[in-house]
Amino acid sequence: MSKAVLFRTEGGPEVLEVVDVEIGEPGPGEVRISIEAIGLNRAEAMYRGGYYFERAERFPAGLGYSSSGVIDAVGPDVTGFAPGDPVTTIAGFSQKEYGVYGEQAIVPASATLHRPEGLGPVDAVTMWGSLLTAYGAIIDEGKVRAGDAVLITAASSGTALAAIEVANHIGATTIATTRTPEKKERLLKAGAAHVIVTSEEDVVERTKAYTGGRGADLVFDAIAGEGVRELAEATAEGGSLVVYGALDSKETPFPLWFAPTMRMFNAFGTTLNPERLRRADAFVRAGVRAGSFQSRVDRTFRLDDVVEAHRYLESNRQFGKIVLTVG
């Protein structure tokens, strides 16, 4: 028997339970992992609450995409992995079918990456998912180049901090937004060239000022909602407004009177495409070797404290990644 986090009904953090389950053996194309660390993502809170793009169909339901651990069994037809391999899992599957919140997890081998030598489980789970998402949106799809300006909203999240690093790594100028002045200095230390405190400053005015009146070549937005009207105005002519999250649950309008390309970004476009994932993983590994990418852990919780961890996730007080440790 192994501990796993399940929920029997959709709702707030309190619906999460730590229970004993029988994990079983991996099937064709699957691996079983002894989990050491789990990275919390906003998608899991949305899935648990019933407002993610997919919803649980059977209860009790598991959840979770990002984990790091050691393979302890491989299923039929799996190549390239063996028991004892340190690995990291990514969002390359449906939470209706797999979940990594627990002491052990069975996941597709296609959603499993070898962990670089010398990188611990907490650091790996903190970096990989966020950096793959940032790479996919900013470089693979966004085509951002050196000298471009990237505006990053809600910039204290793990993914947004990764986006700052990815943009800096290729020579782009990063402009970060935060609601509170308390986070401004931390964002500057994290590598943002400029920080806009939205409770005190006008996003359009400051973005135009930082870009010589041009606007941002790419906006990387985690919020959505009515705020996209303002972000569209802050986007340069011919630029892109990329929405990858929905912190604002209100309906998101399409700002017809401005002319950027506006689109949604979903990390599955990278993680479910083997060739794109290969390039993204190579990019992240090179950045780690070069020292461009850092592990940014805000706070760790024990697996048994998952309810408290999800409450903290939804408080939006974090600066970086929230991690559950196992074992």
C-alpha positions as CSV (number, residue, x, y, z in Angstrom):
1,M,0.0,0.0,0.0
2,S,1.1,3.5,-0.7
3,K,-0.2,7.0,0.3
4,A,-2.0,9.0,-2.4
5,V,-3.9,12.3,-2.4
6,L,-7.5,11.9,-3.7
7,F,-10.7,13.9,-3.7
8,R,-14.2,12.4,-3.6
9,T,-16.1,15.6,-4.7
10,E,-15.1,18.8,-6.4
11,G,-14.5,21.7,-4.1
12,G,-12.0,23.7,-2.0
13,P,-8.7,22.5,-0.6
14,E,-10.5,20.7,2.2
15,V,-11.8,18.0,-0.2
16,L,-8.3,16.6,-0.6
17,E,-7.5,13.4,1.4
18,V,-4.3,11.4,2.0
19,V,-5.3,7.8,1.8
20,D,-3.7,4.4,1.4
21,V,-4.1,2.8,-2.1
22,E,-2.8,-0.1,-4.1
23,I,-0.7,1.4,-7.0
24,G,-0.3,-1.8,-9.0
25,E,2.1,-2.5,-11.9
26,P,2.8,-0.2,-14.9
27,G,1.1,-1.2,-18.2
28,P,2.4,-0.9,-21.7
29,G,4.2,2.4,-22.3
30,E,4.1,3.3,-18.5
31,V,6.6,3.6,-15.7
32,R,6.1,3.5,-12.0
33,I,8.0,6.1,-9.9
34,S,8.8,6.4,-6.2
35,I,8.0,10.1,-5.7
36,E,10.4,12.4,-3.9
37,A,8.9,15.8,-4.7
38,I,5.7,17.2,-6.2
39,G,5.4,20.7,-7.8
40,L,2.0,22.4,-7.3
41,N,0.4,23.9,-10.3
42,R,-2.7,26.2,-10.6
43,A,-4.2,23.7,-13.0
44,E,-4.5,21.2,-10.1
45,A,-6.4,23.6,-8.0
46,M,-8.7,24.3,-10.9
47,Y,-9.2,20.6,-11.6
48,R,-10.0,19.9,-7.9
49,G,-12.4,22.8,-7.9
50,G,-14.2,21.8,-11.1
51,Y,-13.3,24.7,-13.3
52,Y,-10.4,23.3,-15.3
53,F,-10.8,22.6,-19.0
54,E,-11.4,19.0,-18.1
55,R,-13.2,17.6,-15.1
56,A,-12.9,14.4,-13.1
57,E,-15.3,11.7,-14.3
58,R,-14.8,9.1,-11.6
59,F,-14.4,9.5,-7.9
60,P,-12.3,9.3,-5.9
61,A,-10.0,11.1,-8.3
62,G,-6.3,11.8,-8.2
63,L,-4.4,14.8,-9.5
64,G,-1.1,16.3,-10.3
65,Y,1.3,16.7,-13.2
66,S,4.8,17.6,-11.9
67,S,6.9,15.3,-9.8
68,S,10.4,14.1,-9.4
69,G,11.6,10.7,-8.1
70,V,13.2,7.4,-9.1
71,I,11.7,4.8,-11.4
72,D,11.0,1.5,-9.6
73,A,9.3,-0.4,-12.4
74,V,8.8,-0.1,-16.2
75,G,5.9,-1.5,-18.2
76,P,6.1,-3.5,-21.5
77,D,7.4,-1.8,-24.6
78,V,9.2,1.0,-22.5
79,T,12.6,1.8,-23.8
80,G,15.1,4.3,-22.5
81,F,14.2,4.0,-18.8
82,A,15.1,1.4,-16.2
83,P,14.6,1.0,-12.5
84,G,16.9,3.3,-10.5
85,D,16.7,6.1,-13.1
86,P,16.1,9.6,-11.5
87,V,13.3,11.3,-13.5
88,T,10.9,14.2,-13.6
89,T,7.3,14.1,-14.9
90,I,5.6,16.8,-16.9
91,A,2.1,17.8,-18.0
92,G,1.9,15.2,-20.8
93,F,-1.2,13.3,-19.8
94,S,-4.8,13.9,-18.6
95,Q,-5.5,14.1,-14.9
96,K,-8.6,12.0,-15.6
97,E,-6.2,9.1,-16.3
98,Y,-3.1,9.8,-14.2
99,G,-2.0,11.8,-11.1
100,V,1.3,12.2,-9.3
101,Y,0.2,13.4,-5.8
102,G,1.4,10.5,-3.7
103,E,4.3,8.3,-2.6
104,Q,4.2,6.4,-5.9
105,A,2.7,7.1,-9.3
106,I,2.2,5.3,-12.6
107,V,2.6,7.7,-15.6
108,P,3.2,7.4,-19.3
109,A,6.9,7.1,-20.2
110,S,6.3,9.8,-22.8
111,A,5.6,12.3,-20.0
112,T,8.8,11.3,-18.1
113,L,12.2,13.0,-18.6
114,H,15.6,11.9,-17.2
115,R,16.7,14.2,-14.4
116,P,20.1,15.8,-15.0
117,E,23.0,14.5,-12.9
118,G,23.5,16.5,-9.8
119,L,20.1,18.1,-9.8
120,G,18.0,17.2,-6.7
121,P,14.3,16.3,-6.9
122,V,13.0,19.6,-5.4
123,D,15.1,21.7,-7.8
124,A,14.1,19.5,-10.8
125,V,10.4,19.7,-10.1
126,T,10.6,23.4,-9.5
127,M,12.3,24.1,-12.8
128,W,11.2,21.7,-15.6
129,G,7.5,22.2,-16.0
130,S,7.7,26.0,-15.7
131,L,10.6,26.3,-18.0
132,L,9.1,24.0,-20.7
133,T,5.9,26.2,-20.6
134,A,7.9,29.4,-20.8
135,Y,10.0,28.1,-23.7
136,G,7.0,26.9,-25.6
137,A,5.1,30.1,-25.4
138,I,7.9,32.6,-25.8
139,I,10.4,30.9,-28.2
140,D,8.8,27.9,-29.9
141,E,5.5,29.6,-30.7
142,G,6.1,33.2,-29.8
143,K,9.3,33.5,-31.9
144,V,10.7,36.1,-29.5
145,R,14.2,37.3,-30.4
146,A,17.0,39.3,-28.9
147,G,16.0,42.9,-28.5
148,D,12.3,42.2,-28.3
149,A,10.3,43.3,-25.2
150,V,8.3,40.7,-23.2
151,L,5.6,41.8,-20.8
152,I,4.9,39.2,-18.1
153,T,1.9,39.5,-15.8
154,A,1.4,38.1,-12.3
155,A,5.1,37.7,-12.4
156,S,5.8,36.1,-9.0
157,S,4.4,32.7,-10.0
158,G,6.8,29.9,-10.8
159,T,6.0,29.9,-14.5
160,A,6.2,33.7,-14.8
161,L,9.7,33.7,-13.1
162,A,10.7,31.0,-15.5
163,A,9.5,33.3,-18.4
164,I,11.7,36.1,-17.1
165,E,14.7,33.7,-17.2
166,V,13.9,32.3,-20.6
167,A,13.5,35.8,-22.1
168,N,16.7,37.1,-20.5
169,H,18.6,34.0,-21.7
170,I,17.9,35.0,-25.4
171,G,18.5,38.7,-24.9
172,A,15.0,40.0,-24.7
173,T,13.9,42.8,-22.4
174,T,11.6,41.7,-19.6
175,I,8.8,43.8,-18.1
176,A,7.1,42.2,-15.1
177,T,3.9,43.2,-13.4
178,T,2.8,42.7,-9.8
179,R,-0.2,44.0,-7.8
180,T,1.8,44.9,-4.7
181,P,4.9,47.0,-4.3
182,E,6.4,44.5,-1.8
183,K,7.3,42.2,-4.7
184,K,9.0,44.8,-6.9
185,E,12.5,44.4,-5.5
186,R,12.3,40.6,-5.6
187,L,11.3,40.7,-9.2
188,L,14.2,43.0,-10.1
189,K,16.6,40.7,-8.3
190,A,15.0,37.7,-10.2
191,G,16.1,39.4,-13.4
192,A,13.2,41.6,-14.6
193,A,14.5,44.6,-16.4
194,H,11.5,46.7,-15.3
195,V,8.6,46.1,-12.9
196,I,5.2,47.7,-13.1
197,V,3.2,47.8,-9.8
198,T,-0.3,47.7,-11.2
199,S,-2.0,49.1,-8.0
200,E,0.1,52.3,-8.5
201,E,1.0,52.5,-12.2
202,D,-0.7,52.4,-15.5
203,V,0.4,49.2,-17.5
204,V,0.0,50.8,-20.9
205,E,1.8,54.0,-20.1
206,R,4.7,52.3,-18.3
207,T,5.1,49.6,-21.0
208,K,5.2,52.2,-23.8
209,A,7.7,54.2,-21.7
210,Y,10.0,51.2,-21.3
211,T,9.8,50.3,-25.0
212,G,10.3,53.8,-26.6
213,G,6.6,54.0,-27.3
214,R,6.4,50.8,-29.3
215,G,4.8,48.4,-26.8
216,A,5.6,44.8,-25.9
217,D,6.4,42.5,-28.7
218,L,4.9,39.6,-26.7
219,V,2.6,39.7,-23.7
220,F,2.6,36.6,-21.5
221,D,-0.5,36.8,-19.4
222,A,-1.7,34.5,-16.6
223,I,-4.7,36.5,-15.6
224,A,-7.2,36.8,-18.6
225,G,-10.5,38.5,-17.9
226,E,-11.2,42.2,-18.6
227,G,-7.5,43.0,-18.2
228,V,-6.7,41.8,-21.7
229,R,-8.2,45.1,-23.1
230,E,-5.4,47.0,-21.4
231,L,-2.8,44.4,-22.3
232,A,-3.8,44.6,-25.9
233,E,-3.2,48.3,-25.9
234,A,0.2,47.7,-24.4
235,T,1.2,45.3,-27.2
236,A,3.3,46.5,-30.1
237,E,1.9,46.6,-33.6
238,G,2.4,43.2,-35.0
239,G,3.0,41.8,-31.6
240,S,1.3,38.9,-29.7
241,L,-0.9,38.7,-26.6
242,V,-0.6,35.2,-25.3
243,V,-3.0,34.1,-22.5
244,Y,-1.8,31.0,-20.7
245,G,-3.8,31.2,-17.4
246,A,-7.1,32.3,-15.9
247,L,-6.5,33.8,-12.5
248,D,-9.5,36.0,-13.3
249,S,-12.4,33.7,-13.7
250,K,-14.6,36.3,-15.4
251,E,-15.3,36.1,-19.2
252,T,-12.3,37.2,-21.3
253,P,-13.3,39.7,-24.1
254,F,-11.6,39.9,-27.5
255,P,-10.3,43.5,-27.8
256,L,-11.4,44.2,-31.4
257,W,-10.2,47.8,-31.4
258,F,-6.6,46.9,-31.0
259,A,-4.6,44.8,-33.5
260,P,-2.3,42.3,-31.8
261,T,-2.5,38.6,-32.4
262,M,-4.3,37.2,-29.4
263,R,-4.3,33.5,-28.6
264,M,-4.4,31.0,-25.9
265,F,-1.3,28.9,-25.1
266,N,-1.5,25.4,-23.7
267,A,1.7,23.6,-22.6
268,F,0.2,20.4,-24.0
269,G,1.2,21.7,-27.5
270,T,4.8,21.2,-26.4
271,T,4.6,18.2,-24.1
272,L,2.4,16.0,-26.3
273,N,4.6,16.6,-29.4
274,P,7.7,14.5,-29.2
275,E,9.8,16.7,-31.5
276,R,8.8,19.9,-29.8
277,L,9.4,18.4,-26.4
278,R,12.8,17.2,-27.4
279,R,13.8,20.7,-28.4
280,A,12.3,22.2,-25.3
281,D,14.0,19.8,-23.0
282,A,17.4,20.4,-24.8
283,F,16.9,24.2,-24.4
284,V,16.2,23.8,-20.6
285,R,19.1,21.5,-20.1
286,A,21.5,23.9,-21.9
287,G,20.2,26.9,-19.8
288,V,20.7,24.9,-16.6
289,R,24.3,24.0,-17.6
290,A,24.9,27.7,-18.4
291,G,23.5,28.9,-15.1
292,S,20.8,30.9,-16.7
293,F,18.0,29.1,-15.0
294,Q,17.6,28.9,-11.2
295,S,15.4,26.8,-8.9
296,R,12.9,29.2,-7.2
297,V,11.2,27.5,-4.4
298,D,8.8,29.6,-2.3
299,R,7.8,27.1,0.3
300,T,7.8,23.3,0.8
301,F,5.1,21.2,2.6
302,R,4.9,17.6,3.5
303,L,2.6,15.4,1.5
304,D,0.3,15.0,4.6
305,D,-0.1,18.8,4.6
306,V,-1.5,19.0,1.0
307,V,-4.7,20.8,2.2
308,E,-2.6,23.6,3.7
309,A,-0.4,23.7,0.6
310,H,-3.4,24.2,-1.7
311,R,-4.8,26.9,0.6
312,Y,-1.5,28.7,0.3
313,L,-1.4,28.1,-3.5
314,E,-4.8,29.9,-3.8
315,S,-3.7,32.8,-1.5
316,N,-1.4,34.1,-4.3
317,R,1.2,35.1,-1.7
318,Q,3.9,32.9,-3.1
319,F,7.0,34.0,-4.9
320,G,8.1,31.0,-6.9
321,K,7.1,27.3,-6.7
322,I,5.3,25.5,-4.0
323,V,6.5,22.0,-3.5
324,L,5.3,18.9,-1.6
325,T,8.1,16.7,-0.3
326,V,7.6,12.9,0.1
327,G,9.5,10.4,2.2
